[in-house]
Amino acid sequence: MTNSNNWRETLVVYRDARMAKILLLGFISGFPWLLISSMVVLWLKEEGISRSGIGLFGLVFSVYAFNVLWAPVVDSVRIPFLSQMLGRRRAWIVLMQSVIAIAMLGIAFYVDAAEEGGLWLLSLLIFIIALASATQDVAIDALRIEQVRHEEPQKLGAGAAMTTSGWWLGFGGGKVLALPFVQWLQESGIVNAWQAGYAGLIVVVVLSMLLLVWFVREAPISAAPTFNWEGMPTLAVNAYVQPIKSFVVKYSLQLGLLLLTFIFFFKIGEAFLGRMSLLFYKEIGFTKSEIGLVSGGLGAITVSAFSILGGFINARYGLFRGILLGGIAMASTNLLFAVLAFFPERWLFITAVVTDQFTTAISTVAFVAFLSQLCDRAHTATHYAALASLGNLSRTTMAAASGFLVDGLGGNWTLFFIITMLMVLPSLFILVSQRRILQPLMQGATTKLL
């Protein structure tokens, strides 16, 4: 078979209507990150909060690392009325989207970050959004994985690409709407411009819910433990212990620990960079509109396009090469930001963002596909939440120290970006040193390899 035929067959996968549904699910997952990261970071910067303080504010992302604790509940509990009407997964998503919209209303009408106590109320409402977002992600990831049948492993890469594209359209595309809108409000003399920005974005949440209900259907899945208040000890074992037992039995304890170590370290450097990137852009002289259009709009477009390319690369060359090359490229591109610190030119800003989004897309598509492949379909939500939570633990909890690192370096952004590059090396070492074990697993091996 020629290479052109391989590429043609890969392209046909994206014509599957389920890929558009997965794209929407990715968008719904990514949009709340705009609300709790980009908008809050720039808002707090304008309120005079220090880098260290803003970095600590990022601890709110820790809920994404710990949603595995309640993932079995999301996997098994039926929400009265909603579950009967919408299905198990969609009911949780709609409920959490409603909570997010209510918290946004709270920010719009009750928060004044400049007043005493206002920052605490903002923190509480942002935490509620993050908690609802982390909870809906459990259902979103399960619904996404269940769109692709177990006998269609070749579509996991395409699904991961669409997930990544959708996530960045929600997060990065949202910046194009939000940041220039807030700047326009400020230039028009609106005092509470940030609050008005949150109010306006509620429309996006409502439209997302409507599209979810109208467009996405739940696929038949394996039976999962159903929660009720009778026989709770047995149900707790089924909900929490069985998924762990299933993972250990499938991969062995030794291989399982190896996989968890790799997952923990793979995205840590990217997380440190991402947590401080908006502050960096602001400090070297770029406006909110420029940040929104380049980091948000252009970034979302490039990630979406490159995610599709990442799906092709992983389908053609395999997950192992995709993750290895993506990890190396992801680390290397951090050096562009080190150069940007010396030469804050717009063309270099665009180059650094586009290159970073390219490498992020390639590595993320392979990473998400790999995590999805590891999941047992009988415990989809719990397994994916556990694996993703481990990756998020390094990206959220540890990355909260990013502001302290920059301040500890005396604001030396160049040295900061070099350090973030070195953070990726442990995961790459694991990948290369354990190639004999990991490569067959990424190719679909299901038996114990140790």
C-alpha positions as CSV (number, residue, x, y, z in Angstrom):
1,M,0.0,0.0,0.0
2,T,1.4,3.4,-0.9
3,N,1.9,6.3,1.5
4,S,-0.8,8.3,-0.4
5,N,-3.3,5.5,0.3
6,N,-2.4,5.5,4.0
7,W,-2.9,9.2,4.2
8,R,-6.2,8.9,2.3
9,E,-7.5,6.2,4.6
10,T,-6.5,8.3,7.6
11,L,-8.4,11.3,6.2
12,V,-11.6,9.3,5.7
13,V,-11.8,8.8,9.5
14,Y,-12.5,12.5,10.0
15,R,-15.6,12.3,7.8
16,D,-17.2,10.3,10.6
17,A,-20.0,12.4,12.1
18,R,-18.8,11.3,15.6
19,M,-15.7,13.4,15.1
20,A,-17.8,16.5,15.0
21,K,-19.5,15.5,18.3
22,I,-16.1,14.9,19.9
23,L,-15.0,18.3,18.7
24,L,-18.0,19.9,20.5
25,L,-17.2,17.9,23.7
26,G,-13.7,19.2,23.5
27,F,-15.0,22.8,23.2
28,I,-17.2,22.4,26.2
29,S,-14.3,21.1,28.2
30,G,-11.9,23.8,27.2
31,F,-14.1,26.9,27.6
32,P,-14.1,27.1,31.4
33,W,-10.3,27.3,31.4
34,L,-10.7,30.7,29.8
35,L,-12.8,31.8,32.8
36,I,-10.5,30.6,35.5
37,S,-7.1,31.3,33.9
38,S,-6.6,33.9,31.2
39,M,-9.3,36.3,32.3
40,V,-8.5,36.0,36.0
41,V,-4.7,36.3,35.4
42,L,-5.0,39.6,33.5
43,W,-7.7,40.9,35.8
44,L,-5.5,40.3,38.9
45,K,-2.5,41.7,37.1
46,E,-4.4,45.0,36.5
47,E,-5.4,44.9,40.2
48,G,-1.7,44.9,41.2
49,I,-1.5,41.3,42.5
50,S,2.1,40.0,42.4
51,R,3.3,37.1,40.2
52,S,3.6,34.9,43.2
53,G,0.1,35.7,44.3
54,I,-1.3,35.0,40.8
55,G,0.7,31.8,40.7
56,L,-0.9,30.7,44.0
57,F,-4.3,31.6,42.7
58,G,-3.7,28.9,40.2
59,L,-4.1,26.3,43.0
60,V,-7.8,26.4,42.0
61,F,-6.7,24.1,39.2
62,S,-5.9,21.4,41.7
63,V,-9.5,20.2,41.4
64,Y,-8.6,18.8,38.0
65,A,-6.0,16.7,39.6
66,F,-8.3,15.3,42.3
67,N,-11.6,14.8,40.3
68,V,-10.6,11.1,40.3
69,L,-11.9,11.0,43.9
70,W,-15.5,11.6,42.7
71,A,-15.2,10.1,39.2
72,P,-16.8,6.8,40.3
73,V,-19.8,8.8,41.6
74,V,-20.1,10.5,38.2
75,D,-19.6,7.1,36.6
76,S,-22.5,5.5,38.5
77,V,-24.9,8.1,39.9
78,R,-28.0,8.9,37.9
79,I,-29.3,12.4,38.4
80,P,-33.1,12.5,39.0
81,F,-35.1,13.5,36.0
82,L,-32.0,14.7,34.0
83,S,-30.5,11.3,33.6
84,Q,-33.9,9.8,32.4
85,M,-34.3,12.6,29.9
86,L,-30.7,13.1,28.7
87,G,-28.7,10.0,29.6
88,R,-26.1,9.4,32.3
89,R,-23.2,11.4,30.8
90,R,-25.1,14.3,29.3
91,A,-27.1,14.8,32.5
92,W,-23.9,15.5,34.4
93,I,-22.6,17.8,31.8
94,V,-25.8,19.9,31.6
95,L,-25.9,20.1,35.4
96,M,-22.3,21.3,35.7
97,Q,-22.7,23.8,32.8
98,S,-25.7,25.3,34.7
99,V,-23.5,25.6,37.8
100,I,-20.8,27.4,35.7
101,A,-23.4,29.8,34.3
102,I,-24.7,30.6,37.8
103,A,-21.2,31.3,39.1
104,M,-20.5,33.6,36.1
105,L,-23.6,35.5,37.0
106,G,-22.2,35.8,40.6
107,I,-19.0,37.3,39.3
108,A,-20.8,39.7,37.0
109,F,-23.1,41.1,39.7
110,Y,-21.4,40.6,43.0
111,V,-17.6,40.8,42.6
112,D,-15.5,43.9,42.9
113,A,-11.9,42.7,43.2
114,A,-10.7,46.2,44.3
115,E,-12.9,46.1,47.4
116,E,-12.1,44.4,50.7
117,G,-13.4,40.9,50.5
118,G,-14.0,41.1,46.8
119,L,-10.9,39.0,46.0
120,W,-12.1,36.3,48.4
121,L,-15.6,36.2,46.7
122,L,-13.9,36.0,43.3
123,S,-11.7,33.2,44.5
124,L,-14.8,31.3,45.7
125,L,-16.7,31.7,42.5
126,I,-13.7,30.8,40.4
127,F,-13.3,27.7,42.5
128,I,-16.9,26.7,41.9
129,I,-16.4,27.1,38.2
130,A,-13.2,25.0,38.3
131,L,-15.0,22.3,40.5
132,A,-17.9,22.1,38.1
133,S,-15.6,22.1,35.1
134,A,-13.4,19.3,36.6
135,T,-16.6,17.3,37.3
136,Q,-18.1,17.7,33.9
137,D,-14.7,16.6,32.4
138,V,-15.2,13.2,33.9
139,A,-18.5,12.8,32.0
140,I,-17.1,14.5,28.9
141,D,-14.1,12.2,28.6
142,A,-16.2,9.1,29.2
143,L,-18.8,10.2,26.6
144,R,-16.0,11.1,24.1
145,I,-14.2,7.7,24.5
146,E,-17.5,5.8,24.3
147,Q,-18.3,7.5,20.9
148,V,-15.6,5.2,19.4
149,R,-16.3,1.5,19.7
150,H,-13.7,-0.8,21.3
151,E,-13.1,-2.5,17.9
152,E,-12.2,0.8,16.3
153,P,-8.8,1.6,17.8
154,Q,-7.7,3.2,14.6
155,K,-10.1,6.1,15.4
156,L,-8.7,6.9,18.8
157,G,-6.0,9.1,17.3
158,A,-8.6,11.0,15.2
159,G,-10.8,11.3,18.3
160,A,-7.9,12.7,20.3
161,A,-7.1,15.2,17.6
162,M,-10.7,16.4,17.6
163,T,-10.7,16.6,21.3
164,T,-7.5,18.7,21.3
165,S,-8.9,20.9,18.5
166,G,-12.2,21.5,20.3
167,W,-10.5,22.2,23.7
168,W,-8.3,24.9,22.1
169,L,-11.2,26.4,20.2
170,G,-13.0,26.7,23.6
171,F,-10.0,28.0,25.5
172,G,-8.1,29.9,22.8
173,G,-11.0,30.9,20.7
174,G,-12.7,32.2,23.8
175,K,-9.8,34.6,24.3
176,V,-10.6,36.2,20.9
177,L,-14.1,37.0,22.2
178,A,-13.3,37.9,25.8
179,L,-10.0,39.8,25.9
180,P,-10.6,42.3,23.0
181,F,-14.2,42.7,24.3
182,V,-13.0,43.6,27.8
183,Q,-10.4,46.0,26.4
184,W,-13.1,47.7,24.3
185,L,-15.3,48.1,27.4
186,Q,-12.4,49.6,29.4
187,E,-11.7,52.0,26.6
188,S,-15.4,52.9,26.5
189,G,-15.2,54.0,30.2
190,I,-17.0,50.9,31.6
191,V,-15.7,50.5,35.2
192,N,-16.7,46.9,35.7
193,A,-15.4,45.7,32.4
194,W,-14.2,42.3,33.5
195,Q,-17.5,41.6,35.3
196,A,-19.3,42.5,32.1
197,G,-17.1,40.2,30.1
198,Y,-18.1,37.2,32.3
199,A,-21.8,38.2,31.9
200,G,-21.5,38.3,28.1
201,L,-19.8,34.9,27.9
202,I,-22.8,33.2,29.6
203,V,-24.3,33.1,26.1
204,V,-21.5,30.7,25.0
205,V,-22.3,28.3,27.9
206,V,-26.0,28.3,27.1
207,L,-25.4,27.7,23.3
208,S,-22.9,24.8,24.2
209,M,-25.6,23.1,26.3
210,L,-28.2,23.4,23.5
211,L,-25.8,22.0,21.0
212,L,-24.9,19.1,23.3
213,V,-28.5,18.1,23.9
214,W,-29.4,18.4,20.2
215,F,-26.3,17.0,18.5
216,V,-24.6,14.4,20.8
217,R,-26.2,11.1,21.7
218,E,-24.9,8.5,24.2
219,A,-23.6,5.3,22.8
220,P,-24.5,1.9,24.3
221,I,-21.8,1.1,27.0
222,S,-20.9,-1.8,29.2
223,A,-22.8,-2.1,32.5
224,A,-21.4,0.0,35.3
225,P,-22.3,0.0,39.0
226,T,-25.5,1.9,39.8
227,F,-25.5,4.0,42.9
228,N,-28.3,3.9,45.4
229,W,-28.4,4.3,49.2
230,E,-28.8,0.6,49.9
231,G,-25.9,-1.7,50.1
232,M,-23.4,1.2,50.0
233,P,-20.3,-0.8,51.2
234,T,-20.7,-3.2,48.2
235,L,-21.3,-0.3,45.8
236,A,-18.3,1.5,47.1
237,V,-16.1,-1.5,46.4
238,N,-17.6,-1.7,42.9
239,A,-17.2,2.0,42.2
240,Y,-13.7,2.5,43.7
241,V,-11.9,-0.8,44.1
242,Q,-12.9,-2.6,40.9
243,P,-11.4,0.1,38.6
244,I,-8.1,-0.1,40.4
245,K,-8.1,-3.9,40.4
246,S,-8.9,-3.9,36.7
247,F,-6.0,-1.6,35.9
248,V,-3.5,-3.6,38.0
249,V,-4.7,-6.9,36.6
250,K,-4.5,-5.7,33.0
251,Y,-1.0,-4.0,33.2
252,S,0.7,-5.5,36.3
253,L,1.8,-3.4,39.2
254,Q,5.3,-2.7,37.9
255,L,4.2,-1.6,34.4
256,G,1.3,0.4,36.0
257,L,3.8,2.4,38.2
258,L,6.0,3.0,35.1
259,L,3.0,4.4,33.2
260,L,1.9,6.6,36.0
261,T,5.4,8.1,36.4
262,F,5.6,8.9,32.7
263,I,2.1,10.5,32.8
264,F,3.0,12.6,35.8
265,F,6.1,14.2,34.3
266,F,5.2,14.6,30.6
267,K,3.4,17.9,30.7
268,I,5.0,19.6,33.7
269,G,7.3,22.0,31.7
270,E,4.5,23.0,29.4
271,A,2.3,23.7,32.5
272,F,4.9,26.0,34.1
273,L,5.3,27.9,30.9
274,G,1.5,28.1,30.3
275,R,0.8,29.4,33.8
276,M,3.1,32.4,33.4
277,S,2.8,33.0,29.6
278,L,0.1,35.7,29.8
279,L,2.0,37.6,32.5
280,F,5.1,37.3,30.4
281,Y,3.3,38.8,27.3
282,K,1.9,41.6,29.3
283,E,5.2,42.5,31.0
284,I,7.1,42.7,27.7
285,G,4.6,45.1,26.3
286,F,1.8,43.4,24.4
287,T,-1.9,44.6,24.9
288,K,-4.9,42.5,25.8
289,S,-6.2,42.6,22.3
290,E,-2.8,41.4,20.9
291,I,-2.6,38.6,23.4
292,G,-6.2,37.6,22.7
293,L,-5.8,37.6,18.9
294,V,-2.3,35.9,18.8
295,S,-2.3,33.6,21.8
296,G,-6.1,33.0,21.6
297,G,-7.3,33.3,18.1
298,L,-4.2,32.4,16.1
299,G,-3.2,29.9,18.7
300,A,-6.6,28.2,18.6
301,I,-6.6,28.0,14.8
302,T,-3.1,26.6,14.7
303,V,-3.7,24.0,17.4
304,S,-6.9,22.9,15.7
305,A,-5.1,22.5,12.4
306,F,-2.0,20.9,13.9
307,S,-4.1,18.6,16.0
308,I,-5.5,17.1,12.8
309,L,-2.0,16.8,11.5
310,G,-1.0,15.2,14.8
311,G,-3.7,12.6,14.2
312,F,-2.2,11.8,10.8
313,I,1.3,11.6,12.2
314,N,0.2,9.3,15.0
315,A,-1.8,7.1,12.7
316,R,1.0,6.9,10.2
317,Y,4.0,6.5,12.5
318,G,2.5,5.3,15.7
319,L,1.8,6.7,19.2
320,F,5.3,6.0,20.5
321,R,7.1,8.1,17.8
322,G,4.4,10.8,18.1
323,I,4.9,11.2,21.8
324,L,8.7,11.0,21.6
325,L,9.0,13.6,18.8
326,G,6.2,15.7,20.3
327,G,8.0,15.7,23.7
328,I,11.3,16.7,22.2
329,A,9.8,19.5,20.1
330,M,7.7,20.7,23.0
331,A,10.8,21.1,25.2
332,S,12.8,22.7,22.4
333,T,10.3,25.4,21.5
334,N,10.5,26.8,25.1
335,L,13.8,28.3,24.0
336,L,11.8,30.6,21.5
337,F,10.2,32.3,24.5
338,A,13.6,32.8,26.1
339,V,14.7,34.6,22.9
340,L,11.4,36.6,22.9
341,A,12.3,37.9,26.4
342,F,15.3,39.7,24.7
343,F,13.5,40.7,21.5
344,P,9.8,41.4,22.2
345,E,8.9,41.8,18.5
346,R,5.5,41.0,17.2
347,W,6.7,38.7,14.5
348,L,8.8,36.7,17.0
349,F,5.8,36.7,19.4
350,I,3.6,35.1,16.6
351,T,6.4,32.7,15.6
352,A,6.9,31.5,19.2
353,V,3.1,31.1,19.8
354,V,2.5,29.2,16.5
355,T,5.5,26.9,17.0
356,D,4.5,26.2,20.6
357,Q,1.0,25.4,19.6
358,F,2.3,23.1,16.9
359,T,4.4,21.0,19.2
360,T,1.7,21.1,21.9
361,A,-0.9,19.8,19.4
362,I,1.3,16.9,18.2
363,S,2.3,15.8,21.7
364,T,-1.2,16.3,23.2
365,V,-3.0,14.2,20.5
366,A,-0.6,11.3,21.1
367,F,-0.9,11.7,24.9
368,V,-4.7,11.8,24.9
369,A,-4.9,8.8,22.5
370,F,-2.5,6.9,24.7
371,L,-4.5,7.6,27.9
372,S,-7.8,6.7,26.1
373,Q,-6.3,3.4,24.9
374,L,-5.3,2.5,28.5
375,C,-9.0,2.7,29.7
376,D,-11.1,-0.3,30.5
377,R,-14.5,0.3,28.8
378,A,-16.3,-1.0,31.9
379,H,-14.7,1.8,34.0
380,T,-14.2,4.5,31.3
381,A,-14.9,7.6,33.4
382,T,-12.9,6.4,36.4
383,H,-9.9,5.2,34.5
384,Y,-9.5,8.2,32.3
385,A,-10.1,10.6,35.2
386,A,-7.4,8.8,37.2
387,L,-4.9,8.9,34.4
388,A,-5.7,12.5,33.4
389,S,-5.7,13.6,37.1
390,L,-2.2,12.3,37.5
391,G,-1.1,14.4,34.6
392,N,-3.0,17.3,35.9
393,L,-1.4,17.0,39.3
394,S,1.9,18.1,37.9
395,R,0.3,20.7,35.6
396,T,-1.9,22.3,38.3
397,T,-0.6,21.8,41.9
398,M,3.1,21.9,41.1
399,A,2.8,24.7,38.5
400,A,1.3,26.9,41.2
401,A,4.9,27.5,42.1
402,S,5.6,29.1,38.7
403,G,5.2,32.6,40.0
404,F,7.6,32.0,42.9
405,L,10.1,30.5,40.4
406,V,10.0,33.7,38.3
407,D,10.3,35.9,41.3
408,G,13.1,33.8,42.8
409,L,15.0,34.3,39.5
410,G,14.6,38.0,39.9
411,G,12.2,38.2,36.9
412,N,14.7,36.5,34.6
413,W,12.3,35.2,32.0
414,T,15.0,33.7,29.8
415,L,16.3,31.5,32.6
416,F,12.7,30.6,33.6
417,F,12.0,29.2,30.1
418,I,15.3,27.3,30.0
419,I,14.3,25.6,33.2
420,T,10.8,24.7,31.9
421,M,12.6,23.1,28.9
422,L,14.7,20.9,31.3
423,M,11.5,19.8,33.2
424,V,10.5,17.6,30.2
425,L,13.6,15.4,30.3
426,P,12.6,12.9,33.0
427,S,9.6,11.7,31.0
428,L,11.6,11.5,27.8
429,F,14.2,9.4,29.6
430,I,11.5,7.0,30.8
431,L,10.1,6.9,27.2
432,V,13.5,6.0,25.6
433,S,14.8,3.7,28.4
434,Q,11.6,1.7,28.5
435,R,11.0,1.6,24.7
436,R,10.9,-2.2,24.6
437,I,7.9,-2.1,27.0
438,L,6.1,1.0,26.0
439,Q,6.2,0.8,22.2
440,P,4.2,-2.5,22.0
441,L,1.7,-1.1,24.5
442,M,1.2,2.0,22.4
443,Q,0.7,-0.2,19.4
444,G,-2.3,-1.9,21.1
445,A,-0.8,-4.8,23.1
446,T,-3.2,-5.8,25.8
447,T,-1.2,-8.5,27.7
448,K,1.2,-8.0,30.5
449,L,4.6,-6.9,29.2
450,L,6.6,-7.4,32.4
